[in-house]
Amino acid sequence: MASQVQDLARAKQLVNELLYLTDTAISKCRGARNWGFFDILGGGTFSTLVKHVKISSTQDIVQEINYKLYELKQCIDIKNMPDGYEVNRGFFATLADFAWDGLFSDIWMQSKISGSLNELQTLKMNLSNLQRQLEGA
């Protein structure tokens, strides 16, 4: 019984930490999206570079989110949280964005950023729902 109480307390703490990290990742991802819009309008190499720095910092936060989600799943049984979030970008997408810095590569990269942002917002919604459930427990 004491173990369940400790697991519940740890789960509540992890959800709070995850909500903070998710908000931070969303903010970074929005920054990348904003620089992506600028890049589409002809921002050039500088805007591409800043966009990718923001994407990279978002990915760093997402790795921490994944670690804490794994830890949370060790505390409580969660069915609706997928494993392994990542920022949707690959080597080819990054290479194309720098090498062929044009409208099509910028739009393609922007769609990947928007997809990642949507996933993070869904994660935040799921975590908020879980937080409410845990507070009621």
CNS distance restraints for C-alpha pairs under 8 A (distance, minus, plus):
assign (resid   1 and name CA) (resid   5 and name CA) 6.49 0.50 0.50
assign (resid   2 and name CA) (resid   6 and name CA) 6.22 0.50 0.50
assign (resid   3 and name CA) (resid   7 and name CA) 6.05 0.50 0.50
assign (resid   4 and name CA) (resid   8 and name CA) 6.06 0.50 0.50
assign (resid   5 and name CA) (resid   9 and name CA) 6.15 0.50 0.50
assign (resid   6 and name CA) (resid  10 and name CA) 6.04 0.50 0.50
assign (resid   7 and name CA) (resid  11 and name CA) 5.95 0.50 0.50
assign (resid   7 and name CA) (resid  75 and name CA) 5.03 0.50 0.50
assign (resid   7 and name CA) (resid  76 and name CA) 7.03 0.50 0.50
assign (resid   8 and name CA) (resid  12 and name CA) 6.24 0.50 0.50
assign (resid   8 and name CA) (resid  75 and name CA) 6.99 0.50 0.50
assign (resid   8 and name CA) (resid  76 and name CA) 7.29 0.50 0.50
assign (resid   8 and name CA) (resid 134 and name CA) 7.61 0.50 0.50
assign (resid   9 and name CA) (resid  13 and name CA) 6.35 0.50 0.50
assign (resid  10 and name CA) (resid  14 and name CA) 6.09 0.50 0.50
assign (resid  10 and name CA) (resid  72 and name CA) 7.94 0.50 0.50
assign (resid  10 and name CA) (resid  75 and name CA) 7.16 0.50 0.50
assign (resid  11 and name CA) (resid  15 and name CA) 6.10 0.50 0.50
assign (resid  11 and name CA) (resid  72 and name CA) 5.72 0.50 0.50
assign (resid  11 and name CA) (resid  75 and name CA) 6.00 0.50 0.50
assign (resid  11 and name CA) (resid  76 and name CA) 6.88 0.50 0.50
assign (resid  12 and name CA) (resid  16 and name CA) 6.35 0.50 0.50
assign (resid  12 and name CA) (resid 131 and name CA) 6.86 0.50 0.50
assign (resid  12 and name CA) (resid 134 and name CA) 6.57 0.50 0.50
assign (resid  12 and name CA) (resid 135 and name CA) 7.78 0.50 0.50
assign (resid  13 and name CA) (resid  17 and name CA) 6.29 0.50 0.50
assign (resid  14 and name CA) (resid  18 and name CA) 5.94 0.50 0.50
assign (resid  14 and name CA) (resid  68 and name CA) 6.72 0.50 0.50
assign (resid  14 and name CA) (resid  69 and name CA) 7.98 0.50 0.50
assign (resid  14 and name CA) (resid  71 and name CA) 7.99 0.50 0.50
assign (resid  14 and name CA) (resid  72 and name CA) 6.30 0.50 0.50
assign (resid  15 and name CA) (resid  19 and name CA) 6.05 0.50 0.50
assign (resid  15 and name CA) (resid  72 and name CA) 7.62 0.50 0.50
assign (resid  15 and name CA) (resid 127 and name CA) 6.49 0.50 0.50
assign (resid  15 and name CA) (resid 130 and name CA) 7.72 0.50 0.50
assign (resid  15 and name CA) (resid 131 and name CA) 6.38 0.50 0.50
assign (resid  16 and name CA) (resid  20 and name CA) 6.37 0.50 0.50
assign (resid  16 and name CA) (resid 131 and name CA) 7.68 0.50 0.50
assign (resid  17 and name CA) (resid  21 and name CA) 6.22 0.50 0.50
assign (resid  18 and name CA) (resid  22 and name CA) 5.88 0.50 0.50
assign (resid  18 and name CA) (resid  65 and name CA) 6.21 0.50 0.50
assign (resid  18 and name CA) (resid  68 and name CA) 6.93 0.50 0.50
assign (resid  18 and name CA) (resid  69 and name CA) 7.63 0.50 0.50
assign (resid  18 and name CA) (resid 127 and name CA) 7.58 0.50 0.50
assign (resid  19 and name CA) (resid  23 and name CA) 6.12 0.50 0.50
assign (resid  19 and name CA) (resid 124 and name CA) 6.32 0.50 0.50
assign (resid  19 and name CA) (resid 127 and name CA) 6.61 0.50 0.50
assign (resid  19 and name CA) (resid 128 and name CA) 7.45 0.50 0.50
assign (resid  20 and name CA) (resid  24 and name CA) 6.28 0.50 0.50
assign (resid  21 and name CA) (resid  25 and name CA) 6.09 0.50 0.50
assign (resid  21 and name CA) (resid  61 and name CA) 6.67 0.50 0.50
assign (resid  21 and name CA) (resid  62 and name CA) 7.95 0.50 0.50
assign (resid  21 and name CA) (resid  64 and name CA) 7.95 0.50 0.50
assign (resid  21 and name CA) (resid  65 and name CA) 6.61 0.50 0.50
assign (resid  22 and name CA) (resid  26 and name CA) 6.01 0.50 0.50
assign (resid  22 and name CA) (resid  61 and name CA) 7.99 0.50 0.50
assign (resid  22 and name CA) (resid  62 and name CA) 7.81 0.50 0.50
assign (resid  22 and name CA) (resid  65 and name CA) 7.28 0.50 0.50
assign (resid  22 and name CA) (resid 120 and name CA) 6.59 0.50 0.50
assign (resid  22 and name CA) (resid 121 and name CA) 7.99 0.50 0.50
assign (resid  22 and name CA) (resid 123 and name CA) 7.58 0.50 0.50
assign (resid  22 and name CA) (resid 124 and name CA) 6.23 0.50 0.50
assign (resid  23 and name CA) (resid  27 and name CA) 6.17 0.50 0.50
assign (resid  23 and name CA) (resid 124 and name CA) 7.53 0.50 0.50
assign (resid  24 and name CA) (resid  28 and name CA) 6.29 0.50 0.50
assign (resid  24 and name CA) (resid  61 and name CA) 7.72 0.50 0.50
assign (resid  25 and name CA) (resid  29 and name CA) 5.99 0.50 0.50
assign (resid  25 and name CA) (resid  58 and name CA) 5.19 0.50 0.50
assign (resid  25 and name CA) (resid  59 and name CA) 7.98 0.50 0.50
assign (resid  25 and name CA) (resid  61 and name CA) 6.01 0.50 0.50
assign (resid  25 and name CA) (resid  62 and name CA) 6.82 0.50 0.50
assign (resid  25 and name CA) (resid 120 and name CA) 7.47 0.50 0.50
assign (resid  26 and name CA) (resid  30 and name CA) 6.02 0.50 0.50
assign (resid  26 and name CA) (resid  58 and name CA) 7.85 0.50 0.50
assign (resid  26 and name CA) (resid 117 and name CA) 6.29 0.50 0.50
assign (resid  26 and name CA) (resid 120 and name CA) 6.30 0.50 0.50
assign (resid  26 and name CA) (resid 121 and name CA) 7.10 0.50 0.50
assign (resid  27 and name CA) (resid  31 and name CA) 6.28 0.50 0.50
assign (resid  28 and name CA) (resid  32 and name CA) 6.34 0.50 0.50
assign (resid  28 and name CA) (resid  54 and name CA) 5.89 0.50 0.50
assign (resid  28 and name CA) (resid  55 and name CA) 7.26 0.50 0.50
assign (resid  28 and name CA) (resid  57 and name CA) 7.14 0.50 0.50
assign (resid  28 and name CA) (resid  58 and name CA) 5.61 0.50 0.50
assign (resid  29 and name CA) (resid  33 and name CA) 6.14 0.50 0.50
assign (resid  29 and name CA) (resid  54 and name CA) 6.77 0.50 0.50
assign (resid  29 and name CA) (resid  55 and name CA) 6.38 0.50 0.50
assign (resid  29 and name CA) (resid  58 and name CA) 6.06 0.50 0.50
assign (resid  29 and name CA) (resid 113 and name CA) 6.94 0.50 0.50
assign (resid  29 and name CA) (resid 116 and name CA) 7.66 0.50 0.50
assign (resid  29 and name CA) (resid 117 and name CA) 6.09 0.50 0.50
assign (resid  30 and name CA) (resid  34 and name CA) 6.07 0.50 0.50
assign (resid  30 and name CA) (resid 117 and name CA) 7.18 0.50 0.50
assign (resid  31 and name CA) (resid  35 and name CA) 6.24 0.50 0.50
assign (resid  31 and name CA) (resid  51 and name CA) 7.55 0.50 0.50
assign (resid  31 and name CA) (resid  54 and name CA) 6.63 0.50 0.50
assign (resid  32 and name CA) (resid  36 and name CA) 5.97 0.50 0.50
assign (resid  32 and name CA) (resid  50 and name CA) 7.58 0.50 0.50
assign (resid  32 and name CA) (resid  51 and name CA) 4.66 0.50 0.50
assign (resid  32 and name CA) (resid  52 and name CA) 7.12 0.50 0.50
assign (resid  32 and name CA) (resid  54 and name CA) 5.18 0.50 0.50
assign (resid  32 and name CA) (resid  55 and name CA) 5.92 0.50 0.50
assign (resid  32 and name CA) (resid 113 and name CA) 7.27 0.50 0.50
assign (resid  33 and name CA) (resid  37 and name CA) 6.31 0.50 0.50
assign (resid  33 and name CA) (resid  51 and name CA) 7.40 0.50 0.50
assign (resid  33 and name CA) (resid 110 and name CA) 6.49 0.50 0.50
assign (resid  33 and name CA) (resid 113 and name CA) 6.17 0.50 0.50
assign (resid  33 and name CA) (resid 114 and name CA) 6.97 0.50 0.50
assign (resid  34 and name CA) (resid  38 and name CA) 6.51 0.50 0.50
assign (resid  35 and name CA) (resid  39 and name CA) 6.05 0.50 0.50
assign (resid  35 and name CA) (resid  47 and name CA) 5.96 0.50 0.50
assign (resid  35 and name CA) (resid  48 and name CA) 7.50 0.50 0.50
assign (resid  35 and name CA) (resid  50 and name CA) 7.03 0.50 0.50
assign (resid  35 and name CA) (resid  51 and name CA) 5.34 0.50 0.50
assign (resid  36 and name CA) (resid  40 and name CA) 6.14 0.50 0.50
assign (resid  36 and name CA) (resid  47 and name CA) 7.31 0.50 0.50
assign (resid  36 and name CA) (resid  48 and name CA) 7.23 0.50 0.50
assign (resid  36 and name CA) (resid  51 and name CA) 6.14 0.50 0.50
assign (resid  36 and name CA) (resid 106 and name CA) 6.92 0.50 0.50
assign (resid  36 and name CA) (resid 109 and name CA) 7.75 0.50 0.50
assign (resid  36 and name CA) (resid 110 and name CA) 5.89 0.50 0.50
assign (resid  37 and name CA) (resid  41 and name CA) 6.43 0.50 0.50
assign (resid  37 and name CA) (resid 110 and name CA) 7.55 0.50 0.50
assign (resid  38 and name CA) (resid  42 and name CA) 6.66 0.50 0.50
assign (resid  38 and name CA) (resid  43 and name CA) 5.36 0.50 0.50
assign (resid  38 and name CA) (resid  47 and name CA) 6.83 0.50 0.50
assign (resid  39 and name CA) (resid  43 and name CA) 4.19 0.50 0.50
assign (resid  39 and name CA) (resid  44 and name CA) 6.08 0.50 0.50
assign (resid  39 and name CA) (resid  47 and name CA) 5.48 0.50 0.50
assign (resid  39 and name CA) (resid  48 and name CA) 6.17 0.50 0.50
assign (resid  39 and name CA) (resid 106 and name CA) 6.66 0.50 0.50
assign (resid  40 and name CA) (resid 102 and name CA) 7.67 0.50 0.50
assign (resid  40 and name CA) (resid 103 and name CA) 5.80 0.50 0.50
assign (resid  40 and name CA) (resid 106 and name CA) 5.53 0.50 0.50
assign (resid  40 and name CA) (resid 107 and name CA) 6.65 0.50 0.50
assign (resid  43 and name CA) (resid  47 and name CA) 5.31 0.50 0.50
assign (resid  43 and name CA) (resid  48 and name CA) 7.47 0.50 0.50
assign (resid  44 and name CA) (resid  48 and name CA) 6.40 0.50 0.50
assign (resid  44 and name CA) (resid 101 and name CA) 7.20 0.50 0.50
assign (resid  45 and name CA) (resid  49 and name CA) 6.06 0.50 0.50
assign (resid  45 and name CA) (resid  98 and name CA) 7.27 0.50 0.50
assign (resid  45 and name CA) (resid 101 and name CA) 7.46 0.50 0.50
assign (resid  46 and name CA) (resid  50 and name CA) 6.23 0.50 0.50
assign (resid  47 and name CA) (resid  51 and name CA) 5.96 0.50 0.50
assign (resid  48 and name CA) (resid  52 and name CA) 6.24 0.50 0.50
assign (resid  48 and name CA) (resid  97 and name CA) 7.30 0.50 0.50
assign (resid  48 and name CA) (resid  98 and name CA) 6.97 0.50 0.50
assign (resid  48 and name CA) (resid 101 and name CA) 7.96 0.50 0.50
assign (resid  49 and name CA) (resid  53 and name CA) 6.23 0.50 0.50
assign (resid  50 and name CA) (resid  54 and name CA) 6.25 0.50 0.50
assign (resid  51 and name CA) (resid  55 and name CA) 6.23 0.50 0.50
assign (resid  52 and name CA) (resid  56 and name CA) 5.99 0.50 0.50
assign (resid  52 and name CA) (resid  94 and name CA) 7.89 0.50 0.50
assign (resid  53 and name CA) (resid  57 and name CA) 6.22 0.50 0.50
assign (resid  54 and name CA) (resid  58 and name CA) 6.12 0.50 0.50
assign (resid  55 and name CA) (resid  59 and name CA) 6.20 0.50 0.50
assign (resid  55 and name CA) (resid  87 and name CA) 7.28 0.50 0.50
assign (resid  55 and name CA) (resid 113 and name CA) 7.90 0.50 0.50
assign (resid  56 and name CA) (resid  60 and name CA) 6.34 0.50 0.50
assign (resid  57 and name CA) (resid  61 and name CA) 6.49 0.50 0.50
assign (resid  58 and name CA) (resid  62 and name CA) 6.18 0.50 0.50
assign (resid  58 and name CA) (resid  87 and name CA) 7.19 0.50 0.50
assign (resid  59 and name CA) (resid  63 and name CA) 6.21 0.50 0.50
assign (resid  59 and name CA) (resid  86 and name CA) 6.48 0.50 0.50
assign (resid  59 and name CA) (resid  87 and name CA) 5.60 0.50 0.50
assign (resid  60 and name CA) (resid  64 and name CA) 6.71 0.50 0.50
assign (resid  61 and name CA) (resid  65 and name CA) 6.25 0.50 0.50
assign (resid  62 and name CA) (resid  66 and name CA) 6.16 0.50 0.50
assign (resid  62 and name CA) (resid  85 and name CA) 6.58 0.50 0.50
assign (resid  62 and name CA) (resid  86 and name CA) 6.21 0.50 0.50
assign (resid  62 and name CA) (resid  87 and name CA) 7.40 0.50 0.50
assign (resid  63 and name CA) (resid  67 and name CA) 6.37 0.50 0.50
assign (resid  63 and name CA) (resid  85 and name CA) 7.70 0.50 0.50
assign (resid  63 and name CA) (resid  86 and name CA) 7.42 0.50 0.50
assign (resid  64 and name CA) (resid  68 and name CA) 6.27 0.50 0.50
assign (resid  65 and name CA) (resid  69 and name CA) 6.00 0.50 0.50
assign (resid  65 and name CA) (resid  85 and name CA) 7.96 0.50 0.50
assign (resid  66 and name CA) (resid  70 and name CA) 6.19 0.50 0.50
assign (resid  66 and name CA) (resid  83 and name CA) 7.05 0.50 0.50
assign (resid  66 and name CA) (resid  84 and name CA) 5.85 0.50 0.50
assign (resid  66 and name CA) (resid  85 and name CA) 6.37 0.50 0.50
assign (resid  67 and name CA) (resid  71 and name CA) 6.38 0.50 0.50
assign (resid  68 and name CA) (resid  72 and name CA) 6.02 0.50 0.50
assign (resid  69 and name CA) (resid  73 and name CA) 6.16 0.50 0.50
assign (resid  69 and name CA) (resid  83 and name CA) 7.64 0.50 0.50
assign (resid  70 and name CA) (resid  74 and name CA) 6.49 0.50 0.50
assign (resid  70 and name CA) (resid  83 and name CA) 7.67 0.50 0.50
assign (resid  71 and name CA) (resid  75 and name CA) 6.72 0.50 0.50
assign (resid  72 and name CA) (resid  76 and name CA) 6.35 0.50 0.50
assign (resid  73 and name CA) (resid  77 and name CA) 5.81 0.50 0.50
assign (resid  73 and name CA) (resid  78 and name CA) 6.17 0.50 0.50
assign (resid  80 and name CA) (resid 126 and name CA) 7.79 0.50 0.50
assign (resid  81 and name CA) (resid 123 and name CA) 7.64 0.50 0.50
assign (resid  81 and name CA) (resid 126 and name CA) 7.41 0.50 0.50
assign (resid  86 and name CA) (resid 116 and name CA) 7.37 0.50 0.50
assign (resid  87 and name CA) (resid 112 and name CA) 7.93 0.50 0.50
assign (resid  87 and name CA) (resid 113 and name CA) 7.30 0.50 0.50
assign (resid  87 and name CA) (resid 116 and name CA) 5.33 0.50 0.50
assign (resid  88 and name CA) (resid 112 and name CA) 5.27 0.50 0.50
assign (resid  88 and name CA) (resid 113 and name CA) 6.52 0.50 0.50
assign (resid  88 and name CA) (resid 115 and name CA) 7.05 0.50 0.50
assign (resid  88 and name CA) (resid 116 and name CA) 5.72 0.50 0.50
assign (resid  89 and name CA) (resid  93 and name CA) 6.02 0.50 0.50
assign (resid  89 and name CA) (resid  94 and name CA) 6.90 0.50 0.50
assign (resid  89 and name CA) (resid 109 and name CA) 7.56 0.50 0.50
assign (resid  89 and name CA) (resid 112 and name CA) 6.42 0.50 0.50
assign (resid  89 and name CA) (resid 113 and name CA) 7.79 0.50 0.50
assign (resid  90 and name CA) (resid  94 and name CA) 6.26 0.50 0.50
assign (resid  91 and name CA) (resid  95 and name CA) 6.03 0.50 0.50
assign (resid  92 and name CA) (resid  96 and name CA) 5.92 0.50 0.50
assign (resid  93 and name CA) (resid  97 and name CA) 6.07 0.50 0.50
assign (resid  93 and name CA) (resid 105 and name CA) 7.70 0.50 0.50
assign (resid  93 and name CA) (resid 108 and name CA) 7.93 0.50 0.50
assign (resid  93 and name CA) (resid 109 and name CA) 6.64 0.50 0.50
assign (resid  94 and name CA) (resid  98 and name CA) 6.37 0.50 0.50
assign (resid  94 and name CA) (resid 109 and name CA) 7.92 0.50 0.50
assign (resid  95 and name CA) (resid  99 and name CA) 5.75 0.50 0.50
assign (resid  95 and name CA) (resid 100 and name CA) 7.95 0.50 0.50
assign (resid  96 and name CA) (resid 100 and name CA) 5.30 0.50 0.50
assign (resid  96 and name CA) (resid 101 and name CA) 7.04 0.50 0.50
assign (resid  96 and name CA) (resid 105 and name CA) 6.17 0.50 0.50
assign (resid  97 and name CA) (resid 101 and name CA) 5.11 0.50 0.50
assign (resid  97 and name CA) (resid 102 and name CA) 7.47 0.50 0.50
assign (resid  97 and name CA) (resid 105 and name CA) 5.27 0.50 0.50
assign (resid  97 and name CA) (resid 106 and name CA) 6.18 0.50 0.50
assign (resid  97 and name CA) (resid 109 and name CA) 7.05 0.50 0.50
assign (resid 100 and name CA) (resid 105 and name CA) 6.77 0.50 0.50
assign (resid 101 and name CA) (resid 105 and name CA) 6.37 0.50 0.50
assign (resid 101 and name CA) (resid 106 and name CA) 6.81 0.50 0.50
assign (resid 102 and name CA) (resid 106 and name CA) 6.07 0.50 0.50
assign (resid 103 and name CA) (resid 107 and name CA) 6.07 0.50 0.50
assign (resid 104 and name CA) (resid 108 and name CA) 6.06 0.50 0.50
assign (resid 105 and name CA) (resid 109 and name CA) 6.09 0.50 0.50
assign (resid 106 and name CA) (resid 110 and name CA) 6.03 0.50 0.50
assign (resid 107 and name CA) (resid 111 and name CA) 6.23 0.50 0.50
assign (resid 108 and name CA) (resid 112 and name CA) 6.56 0.50 0.50
assign (resid 109 and name CA) (resid 113 and name CA) 6.31 0.50 0.50
assign (resid 110 and name CA) (resid 114 and name CA) 6.12 0.50 0.50
assign (resid 111 and name CA) (resid 115 and name CA) 6.14 0.50 0.50
assign (resid 112 and name CA) (resid 116 and name CA) 6.31 0.50 0.50
assign (resid 113 and name CA) (resid 117 and name CA) 6.16 0.50 0.50
assign (resid 114 and name CA) (resid 118 and name CA) 6.17 0.50 0.50
assign (resid 115 and name CA) (resid 119 and name CA) 6.31 0.50 0.50
assign (resid 116 and name CA) (resid 120 and name CA) 6.23 0.50 0.50
assign (resid 117 and name CA) (resid 121 and name CA) 6.18 0.50 0.50
assign (resid 118 and name CA) (resid 122 and name CA) 6.18 0.50 0.50
assign (resid 119 and name CA) (resid 123 and name CA) 6.16 0.50 0.50
assign (resid 120 and name CA) (resid 124 and name CA) 6.18 0.50 0.50
assign (resid 121 and name CA) (resid 125 and name CA) 6.28 0.50 0.50
assign (resid 122 and name CA) (resid 126 and name CA) 6.21 0.50 0.50
assign (resid 123 and name CA) (resid 127 and name CA) 6.05 0.50 0.50
assign (resid 124 and name CA) (resid 128 and name CA) 6.05 0.50 0.50
assign (resid 125 and name CA) (resid 129 and name CA) 6.26 0.50 0.50
assign (resid 126 and name CA) (resid 130 and name CA) 6.16 0.50 0.50
assign (resid 127 and name CA) (resid 131 and name CA) 6.00 0.50 0.50
assign (resid 128 and name CA) (resid 132 and name CA) 6.36 0.50 0.50
assign (resid 129 and name CA) (resid 133 and name CA) 6.34 0.50 0.50
assign (resid 130 and name CA) (resid 134 and name CA) 6.09 0.50 0.50
assign (resid 131 and name CA) (resid 135 and name CA) 6.13 0.50 0.50
assign (resid 132 and name CA) (resid 136 and name CA) 6.36 0.50 0.50
assign (resid 133 and name CA) (resid 137 and name CA) 6.45 0.50 0.50
